[in-house]
Amino acid sequence: VHPNVSQGCQGGCATCSDYNGCLSCKPRLFFVLERIGMKQIGVCLSSCPSGYYGTRYPDINKCAKCKADCDTCFTRNFCTKCKSGFYLYSGKCLEKCPDGLEANNHTMECTSIVHCEASEWSPWSPCTKKGKTCGFKRGNEVRVREIVQHPSARGNPCPATSESRKCIVQRKRCQKEGKGKKNREEKRKKSNKDESKETRQESKGRAARRQNREQRENNNKTQTKKRKAPNKEQNLAPVDTAH
């Protein structure tokens, strides 16, 4: 250490020298040696740089170097990120992952192998042939399933998601479009005819009820007139027969 030690230092240093930089740090700061060319100078930092980990002591806080294959570490024996070409596993940096694990080139970690998982098969579809369900005896039916978990790089690949098999159905003729249209037209005409018949019956019923009502009203009027008319026999003057 250069004998010229100063107390008025910059950059968080408690004591320093012109030749060696920081010699000690202010409280809570970490002391670390940085190499510049052929010499090292001391600096004081709030946190340790990449490739170092911090240790706190009563008299000084220091930054110590991680292992050579470690990019960042929590302690010297526990790495949190590895340098290029190494994979992190349980705080260690490995060139090859252990058995049962695989290398993840995205996170540069050793991870568990994930196998493909598929759902249960769906029910078999109706028996069809060329998209139709009639006009044939032998056709095909299909069932499907979905992938619920895709595999990792070394995981078991996914199985087929569809199956097809031959099927036999009771042969039936396909209803022609023209014939079906004709049947629909006939049903519509019949429905309109039935509606017209019901309408005529309702009209006849209303007419009969109206006629009966008018007949009753006429009968009531006739009886009223009879009650109001004077008795002719009672109003005739007596005839003198003496002459």
C-alpha positions as CSV (number, residue, x, y, z in Angstrom):
1,V,0.0,0.0,0.0
2,H,1.3,3.4,-0.9
3,P,2.1,5.4,2.2
4,N,0.2,8.4,1.0
5,V,-3.2,7.6,2.6
6,S,-5.9,10.2,2.3
7,Q,-9.1,10.7,4.4
8,G,-10.9,13.0,1.8
9,C,-11.8,10.3,-0.8
10,Q,-14.5,10.2,-3.5
11,G,-16.9,7.5,-4.5
12,G,-17.7,5.9,-1.2
13,C,-14.2,5.3,0.0
14,A,-13.5,5.8,3.7
15,T,-9.7,5.8,3.1
16,C,-7.8,5.8,-0.2
17,S,-4.5,6.5,-1.8
18,D,-3.5,7.9,-5.2
19,Y,-1.9,4.7,-6.3
20,N,-4.3,1.9,-4.9
21,G,-7.6,3.7,-5.0
22,C,-10.0,2.8,-2.1
23,L,-8.4,1.2,0.9
24,S,-11.6,0.9,3.0
25,C,-15.3,1.7,2.4
26,K,-18.0,3.6,4.1
27,P,-20.6,1.5,6.0
28,R,-22.8,-0.9,4.0
29,L,-20.6,-0.6,0.9
30,F,-18.7,-3.5,-0.6
31,F,-14.9,-3.4,-1.2
32,V,-13.7,-5.0,-4.4
33,L,-10.4,-5.0,-6.3
34,E,-10.6,-4.2,-10.0
35,R,-7.7,-5.0,-12.3
36,I,-6.5,-2.2,-14.6
37,G,-3.7,-3.3,-16.8
38,M,-0.9,-4.7,-14.5
39,K,-2.3,-3.3,-11.2
40,Q,-5.3,-3.6,-9.1
41,I,-7.2,-0.7,-7.5
42,G,-9.8,-0.8,-4.8
43,V,-13.4,0.5,-5.4
44,C,-16.5,0.7,-3.1
45,L,-19.8,-0.4,-4.5
46,S,-23.4,-0.8,-3.2
47,S,-23.6,-4.3,-4.7
48,C,-21.0,-6.7,-6.1
49,P,-20.5,-6.9,-9.9
50,S,-21.2,-9.9,-12.1
51,G,-18.9,-12.8,-11.2
52,Y,-18.6,-11.8,-7.5
53,Y,-20.6,-12.4,-4.4
54,G,-20.7,-10.3,-1.2
55,T,-19.6,-11.2,2.3
56,R,-20.2,-9.0,5.3
57,Y,-17.7,-8.8,8.2
58,P,-17.7,-6.6,11.3
59,D,-14.8,-4.6,10.0
60,I,-15.3,-4.7,6.2
61,N,-17.7,-5.9,3.5
62,K,-15.9,-7.7,0.6
63,C,-16.8,-8.9,-2.9
64,A,-15.3,-12.4,-3.6
65,K,-15.1,-14.0,-7.0
66,C,-17.4,-16.8,-8.1
67,K,-16.1,-20.0,-9.6
68,A,-14.7,-19.9,-13.1
69,D,-17.8,-21.5,-14.7
70,C,-20.2,-19.2,-12.7
71,D,-21.5,-15.9,-14.1
72,T,-23.4,-14.9,-10.9
73,C,-23.4,-16.7,-7.5
74,F,-24.9,-16.4,-4.1
75,T,-21.9,-18.0,-2.4
76,R,-18.8,-19.5,-3.9
77,N,-20.4,-23.0,-3.8
78,F,-23.9,-21.9,-5.0
79,C,-24.2,-20.5,-8.5
80,T,-27.3,-18.6,-9.7
81,K,-26.3,-18.2,-13.4
82,C,-23.7,-20.1,-15.5
83,K,-21.4,-18.9,-18.2
84,S,-22.0,-19.9,-21.8
85,G,-21.7,-23.6,-22.4
86,F,-22.8,-24.6,-18.9
87,Y,-26.2,-25.6,-17.5
88,L,-27.4,-24.7,-14.0
89,Y,-28.5,-27.4,-11.7
90,S,-28.9,-27.2,-7.9
91,G,-26.5,-24.2,-7.7
92,K,-23.8,-26.0,-9.9
93,C,-22.7,-25.4,-13.4
94,L,-22.6,-28.6,-15.5
95,E,-21.5,-29.3,-19.1
96,K,-24.0,-32.1,-19.3
97,C,-27.3,-32.6,-17.4
98,P,-27.7,-35.7,-15.1
99,D,-29.8,-38.7,-16.2
100,G,-33.6,-38.0,-16.1
101,L,-33.0,-34.3,-16.9
102,E,-32.6,-32.4,-20.1
103,A,-30.8,-29.2,-21.1
104,N,-33.0,-26.2,-21.7
105,N,-31.1,-24.0,-24.1
106,H,-33.4,-21.1,-23.5
107,T,-32.9,-20.8,-19.7
108,M,-29.5,-22.7,-19.7
109,E,-30.8,-24.9,-16.9
110,C,-31.3,-28.7,-16.4
111,T,-35.0,-29.3,-16.2
112,S,-37.3,-32.4,-15.9
113,I,-38.3,-34.2,-19.0
114,V,-41.9,-33.6,-19.9
115,H,-43.8,-36.3,-21.9
116,C,-46.8,-35.7,-24.1
117,E,-50.3,-36.2,-22.7
118,A,-53.5,-36.6,-24.7
119,S,-57.1,-36.5,-23.7
120,E,-59.6,-39.4,-23.8
121,W,-61.0,-40.4,-27.2
122,S,-64.3,-38.8,-28.3
123,P,-67.3,-41.1,-29.2
124,W,-67.2,-42.6,-32.7
125,S,-68.8,-40.3,-35.3
126,P,-71.8,-41.5,-37.5
127,C,-71.0,-43.9,-40.2
128,T,-70.4,-41.9,-43.4
129,K,-69.2,-42.3,-47.0
130,K,-68.2,-39.3,-49.1
131,G,-69.8,-37.0,-46.6
132,K,-73.2,-38.8,-46.7
133,T,-74.9,-41.0,-44.2
134,C,-77.2,-42.8,-46.7
135,G,-77.0,-44.6,-50.0
136,F,-74.3,-47.1,-48.9
137,K,-73.7,-50.2,-46.8
138,R,-70.0,-49.8,-45.9
139,G,-68.5,-46.6,-44.8
140,N,-66.1,-45.1,-42.2
141,E,-66.5,-43.7,-38.7
142,V,-63.9,-41.4,-36.9
143,R,-63.0,-40.5,-33.4
144,V,-60.6,-37.7,-32.2
145,R,-58.7,-36.6,-29.1
146,E,-56.8,-33.4,-28.0
147,I,-53.2,-32.8,-26.9
148,V,-53.3,-31.5,-23.3
149,Q,-49.5,-31.4,-22.6
150,H,-46.9,-30.9,-25.3
151,P,-43.6,-32.7,-24.7
152,S,-40.2,-31.2,-24.0
153,A,-37.2,-31.8,-26.3
154,R,-36.5,-35.3,-24.9
155,G,-40.1,-36.2,-23.9
156,N,-42.2,-38.9,-25.5
157,P,-43.8,-37.7,-28.8
158,C,-47.5,-37.2,-29.0
159,P,-49.7,-40.0,-30.4
160,A,-52.2,-39.7,-33.3
161,T,-55.1,-37.4,-32.5
162,S,-57.6,-39.2,-34.9
163,E,-58.6,-42.7,-35.8
164,S,-60.8,-44.1,-38.5
165,R,-62.3,-47.6,-39.0
166,K,-64.7,-49.4,-41.4
167,C,-68.3,-49.6,-40.4
168,I,-71.5,-51.3,-41.8
169,V,-74.9,-49.7,-41.7
170,Q,-78.4,-50.7,-42.8
171,R,-78.5,-49.5,-46.3
172,K,-81.1,-46.9,-47.0
173,R,-81.9,-44.7,-50.0
174,C,-81.1,-41.1,-49.9
175,Q,-84.1,-38.9,-50.2
176,K,-83.9,-36.9,-53.4
177,E,-83.9,-33.2,-53.1
178,G,-86.8,-32.7,-55.6
179,K,-88.9,-35.4,-53.9
180,G,-88.3,-33.9,-50.6
181,K,-89.3,-30.5,-51.9
182,K,-92.4,-31.9,-53.4
183,N,-93.3,-33.6,-50.1
184,R,-92.8,-30.3,-48.2
185,E,-95.0,-28.5,-50.7
186,E,-97.7,-31.1,-50.3
187,K,-97.5,-30.8,-46.5
188,R,-97.8,-27.0,-46.8
189,K,-100.8,-27.2,-49.1
190,K,-102.5,-29.7,-46.8
191,S,-101.8,-27.5,-43.8
192,N,-103.3,-24.5,-45.6
193,K,-106.3,-26.6,-46.6
194,D,-106.9,-27.7,-43.0
195,E,-106.5,-24.2,-41.8
196,S,-109.1,-23.0,-44.5
197,K,-111.5,-25.7,-43.4
198,E,-111.2,-24.7,-39.8
199,T,-111.7,-21.1,-40.8
200,R,-114.9,-21.9,-42.8
201,Q,-116.3,-24.0,-39.9
202,E,-115.6,-21.1,-37.5
203,S,-117.4,-18.7,-39.9
204,K,-120.4,-21.0,-40.1
205,G,-120.6,-21.3,-36.4
206,R,-120.4,-17.5,-35.9
207,A,-123.2,-17.0,-38.5
208,A,-125.4,-19.6,-36.8
209,R,-124.9,-18.0,-33.5
210,R,-125.7,-14.5,-34.9
211,Q,-128.9,-15.8,-36.6
212,N,-130.1,-17.4,-33.3
213,R,-129.3,-14.2,-31.4
214,E,-131.3,-12.1,-34.0
215,Q,-134.2,-14.6,-33.8
216,R,-134.4,-14.3,-30.0
217,E,-134.3,-10.5,-30.2
218,N,-137.2,-10.5,-32.7
219,N,-139.2,-12.9,-30.5
220,N,-138.6,-10.6,-27.5
221,K,-139.8,-7.6,-29.5
222,T,-143.0,-9.3,-30.6
223,Q,-143.9,-10.3,-27.0
224,T,-143.3,-6.8,-25.8
225,K,-145.7,-5.3,-28.4
226,K,-148.4,-7.8,-27.5
227,R,-148.2,-6.8,-23.8
228,K,-148.5,-3.1,-24.7
229,A,-151.4,-3.4,-27.2
230,P,-155.0,-2.4,-25.7
231,N,-157.8,-5.0,-25.5
232,K,-160.2,-4.2,-28.4
233,E,-163.2,-6.0,-26.9
234,Q,-163.0,-4.0,-23.7
235,N,-162.9,-0.6,-25.5
236,L,-166.0,-1.2,-27.7
237,A,-169.1,1.0,-26.5
238,P,-172.4,-0.9,-25.6
239,V,-174.9,-1.2,-28.5
240,D,-178.5,-0.1,-27.8
241,T,-180.8,-2.8,-29.1
242,A,-184.2,-1.2,-28.0
243,H,-184.6,0.6,-31.2
